Amino acid sequence: MQIIGDLPFFVSPDSSDVGRIRNFSILTPAAVPVFVAGVPPDYFAAKGQLWGNPVYNWAALKSAGYCWCLDRLRALLKFVDVIRLDHFRGFVAAWQVPAGAPTAETGAWVAGPGADYFEAGAARVWRPCLLSRKIWG
């Protein structure tokens, strides 16, 4: 039997992770988000949804080899065999809203890391994990 774990795309704004990702998020010097994550207006929510999670600075994460992201994967793989990536859409683009906006209507789609993230993960996390744990056979 395999154990499946869930990895949320964004971190909670009041989590300890925000302190760890200061250089990898779009924050003010006081660690307040400049932009927050959300969902654009649609049939179900005419004003969209404000999630309030700080958004990532993907250029900074890429220049650091996605170290923080890959560390999250490695940490979770100590406890589970398979990871489900929550809000997978964010790897292509995520809806970013200026912090303090009353609704998500003023947001915009901002590109995520795309395939580059998964190539880094495959090389440094998934392949080594599969070879060492032989979780799929």
ZADREN-831011 format. One record per atom (N, C-alpha, C, CB): residue in three letters; y, z, x; residue number from 1; atom name. Coordinates in nm, 3 decimals, always signed. Glycine has a CB too. Example, Ala and Ser with C-alpha at 12.3 -4.5 7.8 and 13.67 -1.06 7.14 Angstrom:
REC res      c2      c3      c1   n atom
REC ALA  -0.569  +0.780  +1.319   1    N
REC ALA  -0.450  +0.780  +1.230   1   CA
REC ALA  -0.330  +0.780  +1.320   1    C
REC ALA  -0.447  +0.905  +1.131   1   CB
REC SER  -0.225  +0.708  +1.285   2    N
REC SER  -0.106  +0.714  +1.367   2   CA
REC SER  +0.003  +0.787  +1.290   2    C
REC SER  -0.060  +0.572  +1.408   2   CB
! end
This chain:
REC res      c2      c3      c1   n atom
REC MET  -0.118  +0.000  +0.083   1    N
REC MET  +0.000  +0.000  +0.000   1   CA
REC MET  +0.125  +0.000  +0.088   1    C
REC MET  +0.000  +0.121  -0.095   1   CB
REC GLN  +0.221  -0.086  +0.052   2    N
REC GLN  +0.345  -0.093  +0.127   2   CA
REC GLN  +0.456  -0.017  +0.053   2    C
REC GLN  +0.386  -0.240  +0.149   2   CB
REC ILE  +0.540  +0.047  +0.130   3    N
REC ILE  +0.653  +0.121  +0.074   3   CA
REC ILE  +0.777  +0.032  +0.085   3    C
REC ILE  +0.675  +0.260  +0.147   3   CB
REC ILE  +0.846  +0.015  -0.028   4    N
REC ILE  +0.965  -0.069  -0.032   4   CA
REC ILE  +1.089  +0.020  -0.035   4    C
REC ILE  +0.961  -0.164  -0.155   4   CB
REC GLY  +1.184  -0.010  +0.050   5    N
REC GLY  +1.311  +0.063  +0.054   5   CA
REC GLY  +1.425  -0.027  +0.010   5    C
REC GLY  +1.338  +0.118  +0.194   5   CB
REC ASP  +1.533  +0.034  -0.034   6    N
REC ASP  +1.649  -0.038  -0.084   6   CA
REC ASP  +1.765  -0.013  +0.011   6    C
REC ASP  +1.684  +0.005  -0.229   6   CB
REC LEU  +1.832  -0.118  +0.055   7    N
REC LEU  +1.949  -0.104  +0.141   7   CA
REC LEU  +2.070  -0.162  +0.070   7    C
REC LEU  +1.927  -0.174  +0.278   7   CB
REC PRO  +2.164  -0.077  +0.027   8    N
REC PRO  +2.283  -0.129  -0.041   8   CA
REC PRO  +2.367  -0.212  +0.055   8    C
REC PRO  +2.367  -0.014  -0.099   8   CB
REC PHE  +2.432  -0.313  +0.001   9    N
REC PHE  +2.516  -0.399  +0.084   9   CA
REC PHE  +2.636  -0.323  +0.138   9    C
REC PHE  +2.562  -0.522  +0.005   9   CB
REC PHE  +2.709  -0.256  +0.049  10    N
REC PHE  +2.827  -0.180  +0.090  10   CA
REC PHE  +2.793  -0.031  +0.099  10    C
REC PHE  +2.943  -0.202  -0.009  10   CB
REC VAL  +2.879  +0.042  +0.171  11    N
REC VAL  +2.863  +0.187  +0.179  11   CA
REC VAL  +2.964  +0.253  +0.086  11    C
REC VAL  +2.882  +0.237  +0.326  11   CB
REC SER  +2.934  +0.376  +0.047  12    N
REC SER  +3.023  +0.452  -0.040  12   CA
REC SER  +3.152  +0.485  +0.035  12    C
REC SER  +2.954  +0.583  -0.089  12   CB
REC PRO  +3.266  +0.479  -0.033  13    N
REC PRO  +3.392  +0.507  +0.037  13   CA
REC PRO  +3.404  +0.649  +0.091  13    C
REC PRO  +3.506  +0.481  -0.056  13   CB
REC ASP  +3.325  +0.743  +0.037  14    N
REC ASP  +3.332  +0.879  +0.087  14   CA
REC ASP  +3.209  +0.917  +0.170  14    C
REC ASP  +3.348  +0.976  -0.029  14   CB
REC SER  +3.137  +0.817  +0.218  15    N
REC SER  +3.017  +0.844  +0.297  15   CA
REC SER  +3.052  +0.864  +0.445  15    C
REC SER  +2.915  +0.730  +0.282  15   CB
REC SER  +2.960  +0.923  +0.517  16    N
REC SER  +2.979  +0.940  +0.661  16   CA
REC SER  +2.979  +0.805  +0.733  16    C
REC SER  +2.869  +1.031  +0.720  16   CB
REC ASP  +2.920  +0.704  +0.671  17    N
REC ASP  +2.918  +0.572  +0.733  17   CA
REC ASP  +3.059  +0.515  +0.754  17    C
REC ASP  +2.837  +0.476  +0.648  17   CB
REC VAL  +3.153  +0.549  +0.667  18    N
REC VAL  +3.288  +0.495  +0.682  18   CA
REC VAL  +3.347  +0.536  +0.817  18    C
REC VAL  +3.377  +0.544  +0.567  18   CB
REC GLY  +3.321  +0.658  +0.859  19    N
REC GLY  +3.367  +0.700  +0.991  19   CA
REC GLY  +3.301  +0.622  +1.103  19    C
REC GLY  +3.341  +0.847  +1.010  19   CB
REC ARG  +3.175  +0.587  +1.085  20    N
REC ARG  +3.102  +0.511  +1.188  20   CA
REC ARG  +3.145  +0.366  +1.193  20    C
REC ARG  +2.952  +0.518  +1.161  20   CB
REC ILE  +3.197  +0.312  +1.084  21    N
REC ILE  +3.231  +0.170  +1.081  21   CA
REC ILE  +3.381  +0.145  +1.083  21    C
REC ILE  +3.170  +0.105  +0.959  21   CB
REC ARG  +3.456  +0.241  +1.128  22    N
REC ARG  +3.602  +0.225  +1.131  22   CA
REC ARG  +3.644  +0.093  +1.191  22    C
REC ARG  +3.666  +0.337  +1.210  22   CB
REC ASN  +3.584  +0.054  +1.301  23    N
REC ASN  +3.621  -0.071  +1.367  23   CA
REC ASN  +3.558  -0.193  +1.301  23    C
REC ASN  +3.580  -0.066  +1.513  23   CB
REC PHE  +3.466  -0.170  +1.210  24    N
REC PHE  +3.396  -0.280  +1.145  24   CA
REC PHE  +3.433  -0.295  +0.998  24    C
REC PHE  +3.247  -0.259  +1.157  24   CB
REC SER  +3.533  -0.223  +0.953  25    N
REC SER  +3.583  -0.234  +0.816  25   CA
REC SER  +3.731  -0.266  +0.820  25    C
REC SER  +3.557  -0.104  +0.735  25   CB
REC ILE  +3.782  -0.309  +0.706  26    N
REC ILE  +3.925  -0.337  +0.697  26   CA
REC ILE  +3.990  -0.211  +0.640  26    C
REC ILE  +3.955  -0.464  +0.608  26   CB
REC LEU  +4.033  -0.123  +0.731  27    N
REC LEU  +4.090  +0.007  +0.695  27   CA
REC LEU  +4.228  +0.024  +0.758  27    C
REC LEU  +3.997  +0.121  +0.739  27   CB
REC THR  +4.308  +0.110  +0.699  28    N
REC THR  +4.435  +0.149  +0.760  28   CA
REC THR  +4.403  +0.245  +0.875  28    C
REC THR  +4.533  +0.214  +0.654  28   CB
REC PRO  +4.500  +0.279  +0.959  29    N
REC PRO  +4.476  +0.378  +1.064  29   CA
REC PRO  +4.429  +0.514  +1.010  29    C
REC PRO  +4.602  +0.398  +1.146  29   CB
REC ALA  +4.462  +0.544  +0.883  30    N
REC ALA  +4.418  +0.669  +0.821  30   CA
REC ALA  +4.281  +0.656  +0.754  30    C
REC ALA  +4.521  +0.716  +0.719  30   CB
REC ALA  +4.211  +0.546  +0.783  31    N
REC ALA  +4.077  +0.518  +0.730  31   CA
REC ALA  +4.076  +0.497  +0.579  31    C
REC ALA  +3.983  +0.632  +0.765  31   CB
REC VAL  +4.184  +0.443  +0.526  32    N
REC VAL  +4.192  +0.408  +0.384  32   CA
REC VAL  +4.167  +0.257  +0.373  32    C
REC VAL  +4.333  +0.448  +0.321  32   CB
REC PRO  +4.080  +0.216  +0.281  33    N
REC PRO  +4.053  +0.073  +0.267  33   CA
REC PRO  +4.178  -0.009  +0.233  33    C
REC PRO  +3.948  +0.051  +0.161  33   CB
REC VAL  +4.191  -0.124  +0.297  34    N
REC VAL  +4.296  -0.220  +0.265  34   CA
REC VAL  +4.250  -0.306  +0.148  34    C
REC VAL  +4.332  -0.308  +0.389  34   CB
REC PHE  +4.121  -0.338  +0.148  35    N
REC PHE  +4.057  -0.413  +0.040  35   CA
REC PHE  +3.933  -0.335  -0.003  35    C
REC PHE  +4.020  -0.559  +0.085  35   CB
REC VAL  +3.896  -0.350  -0.130  36    N
REC VAL  +3.774  -0.289  -0.180  36   CA
REC VAL  +3.688  -0.397  -0.245  36    C
REC VAL  +3.806  -0.176  -0.281  36   CB
REC ALA  +3.560  -0.368  -0.254  37    N
REC ALA  +3.466  -0.462  -0.314  37   CA
REC ALA  +3.470  -0.453  -0.465  37    C
REC ALA  +3.325  -0.435  -0.263  37   CB
REC GLY  +3.428  -0.560  -0.526  38    N
REC GLY  +3.421  -0.563  -0.671  38   CA
REC GLY  +3.353  -0.690  -0.719  38    C
REC GLY  +3.560  -0.553  -0.731  38   CB
REC VAL  +3.378  -0.723  -0.843  39    N
REC VAL  +3.321  -0.841  -0.907  39   CA
REC VAL  +3.433  -0.910  -0.982  39    C
REC VAL  +3.202  -0.802  -1.003  39   CB
REC PRO  +3.438  -1.043  -0.977  40    N
REC PRO  +3.544  -1.114  -1.049  40   CA
REC PRO  +3.527  -1.104  -1.201  40    C
REC PRO  +3.548  -1.260  -1.007  40   CB
REC PRO  +3.633  -1.133  -1.274  41    N
REC PRO  +3.621  -1.135  -1.419  41   CA
REC PRO  +3.512  -1.232  -1.464  41    C
REC PRO  +3.755  -1.174  -1.483  41   CB
REC ASP  +3.442  -1.193  -1.570  42    N
REC ASP  +3.338  -1.279  -1.626  42   CA
REC ASP  +3.322  -1.249  -1.774  42    C
REC ASP  +3.204  -1.262  -1.551  42   CB
REC TYR  +3.220  -1.304  -1.833  43    N
REC TYR  +3.195  -1.287  -1.976  43   CA
REC TYR  +3.174  -1.140  -2.014  43    C
REC TYR  +3.072  -1.368  -2.017  43   CB
REC PHE  +3.117  -1.061  -1.923  44    N
REC PHE  +3.085  -0.922  -1.951  44   CA
REC PHE  +3.199  -0.824  -1.921  44    C
REC PHE  +2.964  -0.882  -1.872  44   CB
REC ALA  +3.287  -0.862  -1.829  45    N
REC ALA  +3.398  -0.774  -1.790  45   CA
REC ALA  +3.522  -0.861  -1.767  45    C
REC ALA  +3.363  -0.691  -1.660  45   CB
REC ALA  +3.606  -0.871  -1.868  46    N
REC ALA  +3.721  -0.962  -1.865  46   CA
REC ALA  +3.817  -0.933  -1.749  46    C
REC ALA  +3.796  -0.953  -1.995  46   CB
REC LYS  +3.821  -0.810  -1.701  47    N
REC LYS  +3.910  -0.775  -1.589  47   CA
REC LYS  +3.833  -0.758  -1.459  47    C
REC LYS  +3.986  -0.647  -1.621  47   CB
REC GLY  +3.705  -0.794  -1.460  48    N
REC GLY  +3.622  -0.777  -1.343  48   CA
REC GLY  +3.579  -0.633  -1.327  48    C
REC GLY  +3.696  -0.825  -1.220  48   CB
REC GLN  +3.524  -0.602  -1.211  49    N
REC GLN  +3.482  -0.465  -1.181  49   CA
REC GLN  +3.536  -0.425  -1.044  49    C
REC GLN  +3.326  -0.453  -1.184  49   CB
REC LEU  +3.591  -0.306  -1.036  50    N
REC LEU  +3.635  -0.248  -0.909  50   CA
REC LEU  +3.527  -0.150  -0.863  50    C
REC LEU  +3.775  -0.177  -0.922  50   CB
REC TRP  +3.460  -0.182  -0.756  51    N
REC TRP  +3.358  -0.092  -0.705  51   CA
REC TRP  +3.418  +0.014  -0.614  51    C
REC TRP  +3.250  -0.170  -0.631  51   CB
REC GLY  +3.523  -0.022  -0.541  52    N
REC GLY  +3.590  +0.073  -0.455  52   CA
REC GLY  +3.533  +0.089  -0.314  52    C
REC GLY  +3.590  +0.204  -0.520  52   CB
REC ASN  +3.428  +0.015  -0.283  53    N
REC ASN  +3.368  +0.025  -0.149  53   CA
REC ASN  +3.456  -0.045  -0.046  53    C
REC ASN  +3.226  -0.035  -0.148  53   CB
REC PRO  +3.472  +0.013  +0.073  54    N
REC PRO  +3.544  -0.059  +0.178  54   CA
REC PRO  +3.467  -0.186  +0.215  54    C
REC PRO  +3.565  +0.031  +0.303  54   CB
REC VAL  +3.540  -0.291  +0.248  55    N
REC VAL  +3.476  -0.417  +0.286  55   CA
REC VAL  +3.466  -0.427  +0.438  55    C
REC VAL  +3.553  -0.537  +0.228  55   CB
REC TYR  +3.376  -0.510  +0.482  56    N
REC TYR  +3.350  -0.523  +0.625  56   CA
REC TYR  +3.441  -0.625  +0.691  56    C
REC TYR  +3.206  -0.562  +0.647  56   CB
REC ASN  +3.464  -0.601  +0.819  57    N
REC ASN  +3.531  -0.698  +0.905  57   CA
REC ASN  +3.419  -0.772  +0.977  57    C
REC ASN  +3.633  -0.628  +1.008  57   CB
REC TRP  +3.375  -0.883  +0.918  58    N
REC TRP  +3.257  -0.953  +0.971  58   CA
REC TRP  +3.280  -1.010  +1.110  58    C
REC TRP  +3.217  -1.064  +0.877  58   CB
REC ALA  +3.403  -1.048  +1.143  59    N
REC ALA  +3.431  -1.099  +1.277  59   CA
REC ALA  +3.407  -0.989  +1.381  59    C
REC ALA  +3.578  -1.152  +1.287  59   CB
REC ALA  +3.451  -0.867  +1.351  60    N
REC ALA  +3.429  -0.755  +1.444  60   CA
REC ALA  +3.281  -0.721  +1.453  60    C
REC ALA  +3.509  -0.630  +1.399  60   CB
REC LEU  +3.211  -0.721  +1.339  61    N
REC LEU  +3.067  -0.693  +1.341  61   CA
REC LEU  +2.992  -0.798  +1.423  61    C
REC LEU  +3.011  -0.688  +1.198  61   CB
REC LYS  +3.029  -0.924  +1.404  62    N
REC LYS  +2.963  -1.032  +1.480  62   CA
REC LYS  +2.987  -1.015  +1.630  62    C
REC LYS  +3.013  -1.171  +1.433  62   CB
REC SER  +3.111  -0.984  +1.668  63    N
REC SER  +3.141  -0.971  +1.811  63   CA
REC SER  +3.066  -0.854  +1.874  63    C
REC SER  +3.292  -0.953  +1.833  63   CB
REC ALA  +3.026  -0.757  +1.791  64    N
REC ALA  +2.947  -0.642  +1.840  64   CA
REC ALA  +2.797  -0.666  +1.821  64    C
REC ALA  +2.989  -0.514  +1.767  64   CB
REC GLY  +2.761  -0.789  +1.790  65    N
REC GLY  +2.619  -0.821  +1.773  65   CA
REC GLY  +2.559  -0.760  +1.647  65    C
REC GLY  +2.542  -0.773  +1.893  65   CB
REC TYR  +2.643  -0.731  +1.547  66    N
REC TYR  +2.598  -0.669  +1.421  66   CA
REC TYR  +2.525  -0.537  +1.447  66    C
REC TYR  +2.505  -0.765  +1.344  66   CB
REC CYS  +2.562  -0.468  +1.555  67    N
REC CYS  +2.489  -0.348  +1.597  67   CA
REC CYS  +2.478  -0.244  +1.485  67    C
REC CYS  +2.557  -0.285  +1.717  67   CB
REC TRP  +2.587  -0.215  +1.415  68    N
REC TRP  +2.581  -0.114  +1.309  68   CA
REC TRP  +2.487  -0.159  +1.197  68    C
REC TRP  +2.721  -0.086  +1.254  68   CB
REC CYS  +2.497  -0.284  +1.157  69    N
REC CYS  +2.410  -0.337  +1.050  69   CA
REC CYS  +2.263  -0.329  +1.091  69    C
REC CYS  +2.448  -0.483  +1.017  69   CB
REC LEU  +2.234  -0.370  +1.212  70    N
REC LEU  +2.095  -0.371  +1.257  70   CA
REC LEU  +2.043  -0.229  +1.276  70    C
REC LEU  +2.082  -0.450  +1.388  70   CB
REC ASP  +2.130  -0.137  +1.316  71    N
REC ASP  +2.090  +0.004  +1.325  71   CA
REC ASP  +2.050  +0.058  +1.187  71    C
REC ASP  +2.204  +0.089  +1.385  71   CB
REC ARG  +2.122  +0.017  +1.083  72    N
REC ARG  +2.085  +0.059  +0.946  72   CA
REC ARG  +1.946  +0.009  +0.911  72    C
REC ARG  +2.189  +0.005  +0.843  72   CB
REC LEU  +1.918  -0.115  +0.945  73    N
REC LEU  +1.785  -0.171  +0.915  73   CA
REC LEU  +1.677  -0.096  +0.992  73    C
REC LEU  +1.780  -0.321  +0.951  73   CB
REC ARG  +1.700  -0.073  +1.120  74    N
REC ARG  +1.600  -0.002  +1.202  74   CA
REC ARG  +1.575  +0.138  +1.149  74    C
REC ARG  +1.645  +0.005  +1.349  74   CB
REC ALA  +1.682  +0.207  +1.110  75    N
REC ALA  +1.667  +0.343  +1.059  75   CA
REC ALA  +1.584  +0.344  +0.932  75    C
REC ALA  +1.805  +0.406  +1.033  75   CB
REC LEU  +1.610  +0.252  +0.841  76    N
REC LEU  +1.535  +0.248  +0.717  76   CA
REC LEU  +1.389  +0.209  +0.742  76    C
REC LEU  +1.599  +0.150  +0.620  76   CB
REC LEU  +1.365  +0.122  +0.838  77    N
REC LEU  +1.228  +0.080  +0.867  77   CA
REC LEU  +1.142  +0.192  +0.927  77    C
REC LEU  +1.230  -0.038  +0.962  77   CB
REC LYS  +1.203  +0.303  +0.963  78    N
REC LYS  +1.125  +0.419  +1.007  78   CA
REC LYS  +1.052  +0.484  +0.890  78    C
REC LYS  +1.216  +0.522  +1.077  78   CB
REC PHE  +1.100  +0.455  +0.768  79    N
REC PHE  +1.047  +0.520  +0.648  79   CA
REC PHE  +0.980  +0.426  +0.550  79    C
REC PHE  +1.157  +0.592  +0.579  79   CB
REC VAL  +1.007  +0.295  +0.562  80    N
REC VAL  +0.952  +0.199  +0.466  80   CA
REC VAL  +0.892  +0.080  +0.541  80    C
REC VAL  +1.062  +0.151  +0.368  80   CB
REC ASP  +0.815  +0.001  +0.467  81    N
REC ASP  +0.753  -0.118  +0.524  81   CA
REC ASP  +0.832  -0.245  +0.495  81    C
REC ASP  +0.613  -0.133  +0.472  81   CB
REC VAL  +0.897  -0.247  +0.381  82    N
REC VAL  +0.971  -0.365  +0.335  82   CA
REC VAL  +1.108  -0.320  +0.286  82    C
REC VAL  +0.893  -0.442  +0.223  82   CB
REC ILE  +1.210  -0.399  +0.314  83    N
REC ILE  +1.345  -0.366  +0.271  83   CA
REC ILE  +1.394  -0.469  +0.169  83    C
REC ILE  +1.442  -0.360  +0.391  83   CB
REC ARG  +1.446  -0.418  +0.057  84    N
REC ARG  +1.513  -0.503  -0.041  84   CA
REC ARG  +1.663  -0.490  -0.014  84    C
REC ARG  +1.477  -0.463  -0.189  84   CB
REC LEU  +1.728  -0.603  +0.014  85    N
REC LEU  +1.871  -0.603  +0.040  85   CA
REC LEU  +1.946  -0.614  -0.092  85    C
REC LEU  +1.910  -0.718  +0.136  85   CB
REC ASP  +2.015  -0.507  -0.130  86    N
REC ASP  +2.087  -0.502  -0.256  86   CA
REC ASP  +2.216  -0.582  -0.246  86    C
REC ASP  +2.116  -0.356  -0.297  86   CB
REC HIS  +2.253  -0.649  -0.352  87    N
REC HIS  +2.374  -0.733  -0.359  87   CA
REC HIS  +2.373  -0.838  -0.249  87    C
REC HIS  +2.501  -0.646  -0.348  87   CB
REC PHE  +2.263  -0.907  -0.242  88    N
REC PHE  +2.238  -1.011  -0.142  88   CA
REC PHE  +2.350  -1.114  -0.139  88    C
REC PHE  +2.105  -1.080  -0.171  88   CB
REC ARG  +2.415  -1.138  -0.250  89    N
REC ARG  +2.522  -1.237  -0.261  89   CA
REC ARG  +2.631  -1.214  -0.157  89    C
REC ARG  +2.583  -1.235  -0.400  89   CB
REC GLY  +2.652  -1.088  -0.120  90    N
REC GLY  +2.757  -1.053  -0.025  90   CA
REC GLY  +2.738  -1.113  +0.113  90    C
REC GLY  +2.766  -0.907  -0.013  90   CB
REC PHE  +2.617  -1.155  +0.146  91    N
REC PHE  +2.596  -1.217  +0.277  91   CA
REC PHE  +2.658  -1.357  +0.281  91    C
REC PHE  +2.445  -1.224  +0.309  91   CB
REC VAL  +2.676  -1.418  +0.164  92    N
REC VAL  +2.743  -1.548  +0.156  92   CA
REC VAL  +2.893  -1.527  +0.138  92    C
REC VAL  +2.685  -1.634  +0.040  92   CB
REC ALA  +2.929  -1.449  +0.038  93    N
REC ALA  +3.069  -1.416  +0.011  93   CA
REC ALA  +3.073  -1.295  -0.081  93    C
REC ALA  +3.146  -1.538  -0.053  93   CB
REC ALA  +3.178  -1.215  -0.066  94    N
REC ALA  +3.195  -1.096  -0.150  94   CA
REC ALA  +3.335  -1.100  -0.212  94    C
REC ALA  +3.174  -0.965  -0.068  94   CB
REC TRP  +3.347  -1.042  -0.330  95    N
REC TRP  +3.474  -1.035  -0.400  95   CA
REC TRP  +3.553  -0.918  -0.345  95    C
REC TRP  +3.454  -1.021  -0.555  95   CB
REC GLN  +3.668  -0.948  -0.284  96    N
REC GLN  +3.753  -0.845  -0.225  96   CA
REC GLN  +3.882  -0.834  -0.303  96    C
REC GLN  +3.782  -0.874  -0.076  96   CB
REC VAL  +3.918  -0.710  -0.335  97    N
REC VAL  +4.036  -0.682  -0.416  97   CA
REC VAL  +4.131  -0.595  -0.333  97    C
REC VAL  +3.997  -0.612  -0.551  97   CB
REC PRO  +4.261  -0.625  -0.335  98    N
REC PRO  +4.354  -0.536  -0.265  98   CA
REC PRO  +4.339  -0.392  -0.316  98    C
REC PRO  +4.500  -0.585  -0.283  98   CB
REC ALA  +4.328  -0.299  -0.224  99    N
REC ALA  +4.314  -0.157  -0.262  99   CA
REC ALA  +4.435  -0.117  -0.347  99    C
REC ALA  +4.303  -0.064  -0.136  99   CB
REC GLY  +4.409  -0.039  -0.450 100    N
REC GLY  +4.514  +0.006  -0.539 100   CA
REC GLY  +4.540  -0.088  -0.656 100    C
REC GLY  +4.639  +0.023  -0.462 100   CB
REC ALA  +4.478  -0.205  -0.656 101    N
REC ALA  +4.495  -0.297  -0.769 101   CA
REC ALA  +4.436  -0.232  -0.894 101    C
REC ALA  +4.427  -0.436  -0.740 101   CB
REC PRO  +4.500  -0.250  -1.009 102    N
REC PRO  +4.450  -0.186  -1.131 102   CA
REC PRO  +4.323  -0.250  -1.187 102    C
REC PRO  +4.556  -0.188  -1.235 102   CB
REC THR  +4.301  -0.377  -1.154 103    N
REC THR  +4.181  -0.448  -1.199 103   CA
REC THR  +4.131  -0.535  -1.084 103    C
REC THR  +4.208  -0.533  -1.327 103   CB
REC ALA  +4.015  -0.595  -1.104 104    N
REC ALA  +3.960  -0.685  -1.002 104   CA
REC ALA  +4.010  -0.828  -1.016 104    C
REC ALA  +3.808  -0.683  -1.009 104   CB
REC GLU  +4.100  -0.852  -1.108 105    N
REC GLU  +4.148  -0.987  -1.134 105   CA
REC GLU  +4.221  -1.049  -1.014 105    C
REC GLU  +4.240  -0.986  -1.253 105   CB
REC THR  +4.280  -0.967  -0.929 106    N
REC THR  +4.359  -1.020  -0.816 106   CA
REC THR  +4.274  -1.040  -0.691 106    C
REC THR  +4.474  -0.926  -0.785 106   CB
REC GLY  +4.144  -1.027  -0.703 107    N
REC GLY  +4.057  -1.042  -0.588 107   CA
REC GLY  +4.034  -1.187  -0.550 107    C
REC GLY  +3.924  -0.976  -0.615 107   CB
REC ALA  +3.956  -1.205  -0.445 108    N
REC ALA  +3.921  -1.338  -0.397 108   CA
REC ALA  +3.784  -1.331  -0.329 108    C
REC ALA  +4.030  -1.394  -0.299 108   CB
REC TRP  +3.714  -1.444  -0.330 109    N
REC TRP  +3.588  -1.452  -0.257 109   CA
REC TRP  +3.619  -1.464  -0.109 109    C
REC TRP  +3.501  -1.574  -0.306 109   CB
REC VAL  +3.557  -1.382  -0.028 110    N
REC VAL  +3.575  -1.385  +0.117 110   CA
REC VAL  +3.437  -1.403  +0.180 110    C
REC VAL  +3.645  -1.253  +0.170 110   CB
REC ALA  +3.429  -1.496  +0.272 111    N
REC ALA  +3.300  -1.532  +0.333 111   CA
REC ALA  +3.235  -1.413  +0.403 111    C
REC ALA  +3.319  -1.645  +0.432 111   CB
REC GLY  +3.104  -1.405  +0.388 112    N
REC GLY  +3.022  -1.305  +0.458 112   CA
REC GLY  +2.966  -1.366  +0.585 112    C
REC GLY  +2.908  -1.253  +0.368 112   CB
REC PRO  +2.871  -1.301  +0.648 113    N
REC PRO  +2.819  -1.348  +0.776 113   CA
REC PRO  +2.724  -1.466  +0.766 113    C
REC PRO  +2.750  -1.236  +0.845 113   CB
REC GLY  +2.666  -1.488  +0.650 114    N
REC GLY  +2.575  -1.600  +0.633 114   CA
REC GLY  +2.451  -1.590  +0.719 114    C
REC GLY  +2.645  -1.728  +0.664 114   CB
REC ALA  +2.399  -1.705  +0.757 115    N
REC ALA  +2.273  -1.713  +0.831 115   CA
REC ALA  +2.281  -1.643  +0.966 115    C
REC ALA  +2.233  -1.857  +0.850 115   CB
REC ASP  +2.399  -1.635  +1.024 116    N
REC ASP  +2.414  -1.572  +1.156 116   CA
REC ASP  +2.361  -1.429  +1.156 116    C
REC ASP  +2.561  -1.573  +1.199 116   CB
REC TYR  +2.388  -1.356  +1.049 117    N
REC TYR  +2.340  -1.217  +1.036 117   CA
REC TYR  +2.187  -1.214  +1.038 117    C
REC TYR  +2.394  -1.153  +0.906 117   CB
REC PHE  +2.126  -1.303  +0.962 118    N
REC PHE  +1.980  -1.303  +0.951 118   CA
REC PHE  +1.914  -1.351  +1.080 118    C
REC PHE  +1.937  -1.392  +0.836 118   CB
REC GLU  +1.979  -1.440  +1.152 119    N
REC GLU  +1.925  -1.481  +1.283 119   CA
REC GLU  +1.927  -1.363  +1.380 119    C
REC GLU  +2.005  -1.600  +1.340 119   CB
REC ALA  +2.036  -1.286  +1.379 120    N
REC ALA  +2.044  -1.168  +1.466 120   CA
REC ALA  +1.939  -1.065  +1.424 120    C
REC ALA  +2.186  -1.105  +1.460 120   CB
REC GLY  +1.923  -1.046  +1.294 121    N
REC GLY  +1.823  -0.951  +1.244 121   CA
REC GLY  +1.682  -0.995  +1.278 121    C
REC GLY  +1.836  -0.935  +1.095 121   CB
REC ALA  +1.655  -1.123  +1.267 122    N
REC ALA  +1.520  -1.174  +1.298 122   CA
REC ALA  +1.488  -1.152  +1.445 122    C
REC ALA  +1.509  -1.323  +1.263 122   CB
REC ALA  +1.583  -1.179  +1.530 123    N
REC ALA  +1.558  -1.168  +1.674 123   CA
REC ALA  +1.545  -1.023  +1.720 123    C
REC ALA  +1.670  -1.234  +1.751 123   CB
REC ARG  +1.627  -0.934  +1.663 124    N
REC ARG  +1.634  -0.798  +1.717 124   CA
REC ARG  +1.571  -0.690  +1.631 124    C
REC ARG  +1.774  -0.764  +1.740 124   CB
REC VAL  +1.536  -0.721  +1.506 125    N
REC VAL  +1.478  -0.618  +1.419 125   CA
REC VAL  +1.347  -0.664  +1.358 125    C
REC VAL  +1.576  -0.579  +1.309 125   CB
REC TRP  +1.351  -0.769  +1.279 126    N
REC TRP  +1.233  -0.805  +1.200 126   CA
REC TRP  +1.115  -0.850  +1.284 126    C
REC TRP  +1.269  -0.914  +1.104 126   CB
REC ARG  +1.135  -0.943  +1.377 127    N
REC ARG  +1.022  -0.988  +1.459 127   CA
REC ARG  +0.964  -0.875  +1.543 127    C
REC ARG  +1.065  -1.102  +1.551 127   CB
REC PRO  +1.048  -0.797  +1.614 128    N
REC PRO  +0.991  -0.685  +1.691 128   CA
REC PRO  +0.917  -0.585  +1.601 128    C
REC PRO  +1.101  -0.613  +1.767 128   CB
REC CYS  +0.971  -0.560  +1.483 129    N
REC CYS  +0.906  -0.465  +1.392 129   CA
REC CYS  +0.772  -0.520  +1.347 129    C
REC CYS  +0.996  -0.436  +1.271 129   CB
REC LEU  +0.768  -0.645  +1.313 130    N
REC LEU  +0.641  -0.704  +1.269 130   CA
REC LEU  +0.536  -0.701  +1.379 130    C
REC LEU  +0.662  -0.848  +1.222 130   CB
REC LEU  +0.580  -0.728  +1.501 131    N
REC LEU  +0.486  -0.728  +1.613 131   CA
REC LEU  +0.435  -0.589  +1.644 131    C
REC LEU  +0.551  -0.786  +1.735 131   CB
REC SER  +0.522  -0.489  +1.633 132    N
REC SER  +0.480  -0.354  +1.668 132   CA
REC SER  +0.404  -0.283  +1.557 132    C
REC SER  +0.600  -0.271  +1.706 132   CB
REC ARG  +0.437  -0.310  +1.432 133    N
REC ARG  +0.376  -0.238  +1.321 133   CA
REC ARG  +0.269  -0.320  +1.250 133    C
REC ARG  +0.481  -0.196  +1.222 133   CB
REC LYS  +0.272  -0.450  +1.268 134    N
REC LYS  +0.176  -0.539  +1.201 134   CA
REC LYS  +0.166  -0.504  +1.052 134    C
REC LYS  +0.037  -0.528  +1.269 134   CB
REC ILE  +0.284  -0.497  +0.987 135    N
REC ILE  +0.286  -0.453  +0.847 135   CA
REC ILE  +0.238  -0.559  +0.750 135    C
REC ILE  +0.425  -0.410  +0.809 135   CB
REC TRP  +0.232  -0.683  +0.793 136    N
REC TRP  +0.188  -0.788  +0.700 136   CA
REC TRP  +0.057  -0.850  +0.748 136    C
REC TRP  +0.296  -0.896  +0.686 136   CB
REC GLY  -0.032  -0.773  +0.801 137    N
REC GLY  -0.160  -0.828  +0.838 137   CA
REC GLY  -0.190  -0.804  +0.980 137    C
REC GLY  -0.166  -0.972  +0.809 137   CB
! end
